[in-house]
Amino acid sequence: MAKYCYISEAIKEHNLDYVAVMVTGKRDMSRANLNRLSGGADFTWHCLPPRGRSGGILLGINSAVLDLSFIAEGEFFIKFHLRNKSDDFKWILMAVYGPAQDDFKPAFLAELVRTCQQNPLPTLIGGDFNIMRHSKEKNKTNFNPRWPFLFNAVIDSFDLWEIELTGRQFTWANSLPDPTFEKLDRVLMSMEWEFKYPMVTVHELDRGVSDHAPLLLDTGDSSFTGIPNSSKWNFHGFLMRTLGNVWQKFGINRSTDKTLYRDGTGKWGLSVNT
């Protein structure tokens, strides 16, 4: 229960308005445990059960600050349609947990494309994607560019941006004597979300009991608080020449695509991998 005490204390200390916990390892959580996790705040939670011993997602919002109108989930994500009570701003919050195994990464990326096509509002996407974006996101030389190439193509095709992670290059490390460090956790935002909160920043909290870095987002608006982490990346020129092949690989008709919008609430938020 140490990790849940950590989250509860973070909610209280940082006055969080939304929280995403990846790899919960639990198929269900009792109301009593969720109330303890909320740190005394009035949180609404939704859980995506894990597949086996990994893959679960728990997403929660502070109901005193946000109205929840719709919940969607897939194999690798939970999506909330939200409204800020303070300014009536409507947006989408997504928590993502990507598979570590290569065999499941095509299904993950295809699902990410489909759910982004269905986002009618500004959108904020955060979590453990389990895919790096370039070789600098790993401290070892055994880097496979296949998945980063496809991941970057998806990000760019929906005009998403990462929020730069301040003060740290990597978000995950193993416990070997010669450790591997990688950046697997990040937050993506649409242009509309960035327009709403142009001063947004993401910082790492103390790792606590996790091998992933908990990420704390500050929208720069003292009246609100949010979730992600990231670093800006521009892939436009190259993507224009390769995007057709990428969509064909996923079996998706590009003519039906919709633009993915960004959205956020000037609040603090936390993305924790446990």
Residue, then its C-alpha position, 0 to 999 in steps of 0.5 A: m500500500a506504500k504506493y497508494c499512500y504516496i499518491s494520497e499524500a501527493i494529492k493533498e500536498h499539490n492540490l491535484d485535480y486529476v491523477a493517472v496511475m499506470v500498472t495498478g496490478k489490481r482488477d478492482m479497487s474497493r470504494a474504501n481504498l479509492n476514498r483513502l487514495s483521494g487524500g480527503a478530496d472528492f475524487t471520481w475514479h475509473c479503473l481499466p483492469p490489467r491484463g494478467r499482472s500488468g496493464g491496468i490504468l486508474l484515472g481520477i478527477n476532482s469532482a469539485v473542480l471538474d464535471l465528467s460527462f462521458i467515459a470511454e476506454g480501450e485496451f490501452f487507454i481511458k478517456f474522460h470528457l470534462r468541463n472546467k467548472s471555473d470557466d466552462f472549458k470543455w476538453i478530453l483527458m486521456a490516460v495511456y498505458g502502452p505495452a512493453q512487448d513488441d508484439f502488441k505495439p502495432a495494436f496499441l498504435a492503431e488504437l491510439v490513432r482511432t481514439c484520436q480520430q474520435n476526439p472532438l475537443p481539445t485533448l491532453i494525453g499522458g501516461d507510459f507509452n512504452i515507446m521512445r521517440h529518438s535515440k537520445e531517450k536511452n542511455k544505451t546504444n541498442f536502439n530500435p528506430r522502428w517503433p519511434f518512427l511510427f510513434n512520431a508519425v502518429i503524433d505528428s499526423f494529429d499535430l500533437w506536441e509534448i510538454e517538455l520535462t524539466g530537469r530530467q532526461f529519462t523517466w524509467a530505470n531498471s535495477l541492474p548493476d549497469p542500469t538502462f535509462e529510458k524516457l517512456d512516460r510523456v504527455l501530449m497536448s493538442m495545439e488548442w490545449e497549448f493555446k489555453y495554457p501556453m505556460v504549461t510545464v512538467h516536473e518530476l517528483d521523487r520516485g518513491v516506490s516506483d521505477h518510473a518518475p512520477l510527473l507533475l504538470d503545472t499549467g501556469d494558471s494559478s486557478f487550475t492544475g493538471i497531469p503530463n510530461s514531455s519534450k517538444w518535437n517537430f517531425h513535419g517535413f519528413l512525415m509529409r513524405t511518409l505518412g501515407n505508408v504509415w496509415q496503410k500499415f495500420g489499415i486506416n483510411r486517411s480520408t476519414d481522419k479528424t484533427l485531434y485537439r488539445d485541451g487542459t485545465g490550469k491544474w496540477g496533475l500526476s502521472v505515476n507508474t507503479 
